Amino acid sequence: MRIRSAVPDDASAVVALRAVVYPYLVRGVASTRQMIAEPPPGEQWVPFVAEVNGQVVGWASAYRSITTSEPDFGEISLLHVHPDHRRRGAGDALFGAARQHLDQLGIRRVRAWALADSLDFARKRGFEPTREARYSALPLDPPPPGEPVPDDVRLVTVTDLDDRRFYEAHIAASADEPGDVPADAISYETWRYEVWDHVALDKVASTAALVGSDVAAFSLVKRDGARMWSDMTATMPQHRGRGLARLAKVTALRRAAERGVTVAYTSNAESNAPMLAINERLGYRPVATQFACLATLG
Ligand SMILES: CC(C)(COP(=O)(O)OP(=O)(O)OC[C@H]1O[C@@H](n2cnc3c(N)ncnc32)[C@H](O)[C@@H]1OP(=O)(O)O)[C@@H](O)C(=O)NCCC(=O)NCCS
């Protein structure tokens, strides 16, 4: 077994491995390849793979979080090992490589996510679970029924939006999203990378609800073929309580279904009662739980 930096040509193997451990995540070969080839600017993001006889059996990435005002906060992301290759030191070696990279960046405060079975692995390495996220799935054959549109609301695809105005709406809506650190430092460049220019963003299915010229609510669709991920659904604080998040999301799901999507996935903080209620009413069913874990690495 050896640990090495991932290269763009690892993308298919990395996606195949991820599908075994996290079948509900939606990131295809094209977007994985692009992320490895052109990492997010400013994050000092580094991907590692574990390889056995030329086969990719594990993955982890490590980076500085630049979307929060909390200084020197980092992430070890999606550390996972193929079930057939566990308990042979690959996970620990990937963890060591990720940790060394964060050390070099001067980062001590670190977040990772763990499945229930792997909480002991995380705890032994200094992490403590802080909160849960629920992953849910909704088959779209048929999609949920359409909803009536209030007279003052106009539904548009996000291609109709000015990207700067949409960025500002996204920032305003993200401010109170539950998290371990505030998401209060998302730059326009980072947003362009993560959202607007992302190869998987389906800008025709992604939907915004306008009230006058205000973006009142929106729901984003990222796709990998016939599978989709609801990247973010949100309503601006001043437009909440009118069902606009559900309206935007139902419309986005229906448009995605028309465009060939057969199953939708999403994740929500267990503390995000309004979004969980919307998803349950739409028919989403839980498929997995992950635990956010924080550590102060010595
Ligand atoms: C967590 C995970 C990455 C561990 O991968 P792994 O390759 O099994 O990890 P390792 O083999 O390095 O270590 C696992 C345990 O096996 C032990 N081990 C290592 N080599 C061993 C061997 N030859 N024989 C028996 N046990 C061994 C390690 O000591 C370790 O035990 P410890 O946690 O008590 O120290 C893997 O279980 C996984 O993919 N989980 C799902 C994703 C997830 O939740 N990740 C959490 C990220 S924090």
The ligand as an SDF file (V2000), in Angstrom:
LIG
                    3D

 48 50  0  0  0  0  0  0  0  0999 V2000
  -12.4490    5.2860    9.0080 C   0  0  0  0  0  0  0  0  0  0  0  0
  -11.7910    4.5110    7.8630 C   0  0  0  0  0  0  0  0  0  0  0  0
  -11.2540    5.5420    6.8700 C   0  0  0  0  0  0  0  0  0  0  0  0
  -10.6410    3.6920    8.4350 C   0  0  0  0  0  0  0  0  0  0  0  0
   -9.9680    3.0600    7.3580 O   0  0  0  0  0  0  0  0  0  0  0  0
   -8.9450    1.8140    7.6260 P   0  0  0  0  0  0  0  0  0  0  0  0
   -8.1250    1.6520    6.4140 O   0  0  0  0  0  0  0  0  0  0  0  0
   -9.6910    0.6740    8.1360 O   0  0  0  0  0  0  0  0  0  0  0  0
   -8.0580    2.4580    8.7740 O   0  0  0  0  0  0  0  0  0  0  0  0
   -6.7710    1.7830    9.4510 P   0  0  0  0  0  0  0  0  0  0  0  0
   -6.5900    0.3700    9.0390 O   0  0  0  0  0  0  0  0  0  0  0  0
   -5.6280    2.6840    9.2270 O   0  0  0  0  0  0  0  0  0  0  0  0
   -7.1720    1.8900   10.9430 O   0  0  0  0  0  0  0  0  0  0  0  0
   -8.3790    1.3110   11.4290 C   0  0  0  0  0  0  0  0  0  0  0  0
   -8.0640    0.4950   12.6040 C   0  0  0  0  0  0  0  0  0  0  0  0
   -7.4910   -0.7110   12.1290 O   0  0  0  0  0  0  0  0  0  0  0  0
   -6.3370   -0.9870   12.8980 C   0  0  0  0  0  0  0  0  0  0  0  0
   -5.4110   -1.7240   12.0640 N   0  0  0  0  0  0  0  0  0  0  0  0
   -4.5180   -1.2340   11.2160 C   0  0  0  0  0  0  0  0  0  0  0  0
   -3.8270   -2.2230   10.6460 N   0  0  0  0  0  0  0  0  0  0  0  0
   -4.3170   -3.3750   11.1420 C   0  0  0  0  0  0  0  0  0  0  0  0
   -4.0410   -4.7200   10.9230 C   0  0  0  0  0  0  0  0  0  0  0  0
   -3.0820   -5.1080   10.0910 N   0  0  0  0  0  0  0  0  0  0  0  0
   -4.7800   -5.6260   11.5820 N   0  0  0  0  0  0  0  0  0  0  0  0
   -5.7560   -5.2400   12.4360 C   0  0  0  0  0  0  0  0  0  0  0  0
   -6.0580   -3.9640   12.6790 N   0  0  0  0  0  0  0  0  0  0  0  0
   -5.3400   -3.0430   12.0430 C   0  0  0  0  0  0  0  0  0  0  0  0
   -5.8130    0.3640   13.2530 C   0  0  0  0  0  0  0  0  0  0  0  0
   -4.9960    0.2990   14.3950 O   0  0  0  0  0  0  0  0  0  0  0  0
   -7.0670    1.1360   13.5130 C   0  0  0  0  0  0  0  0  0  0  0  0
   -7.5320    0.9520   14.7920 O   0  0  0  0  0  0  0  0  0  0  0  0
   -7.7290    2.2040   15.7580 P   0  0  0  0  0  0  0  0  0  0  0  0
   -8.6930    3.1330   15.0860 O   0  0  0  0  0  0  0  0  0  0  0  0
   -8.2530    1.5510   16.9630 O   0  0  0  0  0  0  0  0  0  0  0  0
   -6.3800    2.8240   15.8930 O   0  0  0  0  0  0  0  0  0  0  0  0
  -12.7880    3.5460    7.1690 C   0  0  0  0  0  0  0  0  0  0  0  0
  -13.4060    2.7510    8.1580 O   0  0  0  0  0  0  0  0  0  0  0  0
  -13.8750    4.2130    6.3620 C   0  0  0  0  0  0  0  0  0  0  0  0
  -13.7130    4.3840    5.1550 O   0  0  0  0  0  0  0  0  0  0  0  0
  -15.0100    4.5840    7.0010 N   0  0  0  0  0  0  0  0  0  0  0  0
  -16.1140    5.2360    6.2920 C   0  0  0  0  0  0  0  0  0  0  0  0
  -15.8350    6.7130    6.0590 C   0  0  0  0  0  0  0  0  0  0  0  0
  -15.6970    7.4930    7.3430 C   0  0  0  0  0  0  0  0  0  0  0  0
  -16.5900    7.5650    8.1590 O   0  0  0  0  0  0  0  0  0  0  0  0
  -14.5410    8.1320    7.5270 N   0  0  0  0  0  0  0  0  0  0  0  0
  -14.2540    8.8280    8.7590 C   0  0  0  0  0  0  0  0  0  0  0  0
  -13.2750    9.8840    8.5680 C   0  0  0  0  0  0  0  0  0  0  0  0
  -12.7580   10.6080   10.1250 S   0  0  0  0  0  0  0  0  0  0  0  0
  1  2  1  0
  2  3  1  0
  2  4  1  0
  2 36  1  0
  4  5  1  0
  5  6  1  0
  6  7  2  0
  6  8  1  0
  6  9  1  0
  9 10  1  0
 10 11  2  0
 10 12  1  0
 10 13  1  0
 13 14  1  0
 14 15  1  0
 15 16  1  0
 15 30  1  0
 16 17  1  0
 17 18  1  0
 17 28  1  0
 18 19  1  0
 18 27  1  0
 19 20  2  0
 20 21  1  0
 21 22  1  0
 21 27  2  0
 22 23  1  0
 22 24  2  0
 24 25  1  0
 25 26  2  0
 26 27  1  0
 28 29  1  0
 28 30  1  0
 30 31  1  0
 31 32  1  0
 32 33  2  0
 32 34  1  0
 32 35  1  0
 36 37  1  0
 36 38  1  0
 38 39  2  0
 38 40  1  0
 40 41  1  0
 41 42  1  0
 42 43  1  0
 43 44  2  0
 43 45  1  0
 45 46  1  0
 46 47  1  0
 47 48  1  0
M  END
$$$$
